Amino acid sequence: MIEHYFTCPYCWENISMLLDASVNKQTYIEDCEVCCNPIQIITQFIDSELTVFQANSIEQ
C-alpha cells in the first residue's frame, strides 16, 4: 500500500488515499473524506510504481 495525496474535484481539499500497488489497474468509486461526494479513482501501476492516477467528479 502506498499513500497518495490529491485534490478533491469537488471541494478542492488536499486529501490522501491508500492505494494497493499489487493491483495493476483499478477503477472504483470512493467518497471524499472531507465533502463526502463520490470520486471516480483510476490507478495504474507498473512494477509497483504508480504511473496513472485520476480523481474525477461523477456527473449527478
C-alpha positions in Angstrom: 0.0 0.0 0.0 1.2 3.5 -0.8 -0.2 6.8 0.4 -1.1 9.2 -2.4 -2.2 12.8 -2.0 -4.5 14.6 -4.4 -7.1 17.4 -4.7 -10.8 16.6 -4.4 -12.5 17.6 -7.7 -15.5 18.9 -5.7 -14.2 20.8 -2.6 -10.6 21.3 -3.7 -9.2 20.0 -0.4 -5.9 18.1 -0.4 -6.7 14.5 0.8 -4.8 11.3 1.0 -5.7 7.8 0.0 -4.1 4.4 0.4 -3.5 2.7 -3.0 -2.9 -1.0 -3.5 0.2 -1.4 -5.7 -0.4 -5.2 -6.0 -3.3 -4.5 -8.4 -2.0 -3.3 -11.8 -5.2 -1.4 -12.9 -8.2 -0.3 -10.9 -11.2 1.9 -11.4 -13.5 2.4 -8.4 -15.6 5.0 -6.6 -14.7 6.4 -3.2 -16.2 9.2 -1.2 -14.2 12.3 -0.4 -13.3 12.2 3.3 -14.0 16.0 3.6 -17.1 16.7 1.5 -18.4 13.1 1.1 -19.0 13.4 -2.7 -18.3 10.3 -4.8 -14.9 10.4 -6.7 -14.0 8.0 -9.5 -10.5 6.8 -8.9 -8.4 5.4 -11.7 -5.0 3.9 -11.0 -2.3 2.0 -12.9 0.9 0.6 -11.5 3.9 -0.8 -13.4 6.4 -2.7 -11.3 4.7 -1.3 -8.1 5.3 2.3 -9.4 2.2 4.5 -9.8 2.1 5.5 -13.4 -1.5 6.7 -13.7 -3.8 8.4 -11.1 -7.0 10.2 -11.9 -9.6 11.5 -9.5 -12.7 12.5 -11.4 -16.0 14.0 -10.3 -19.1 12.0 -11.2 -21.9 13.5 -13.1 -25.1 13.5 -11.0 
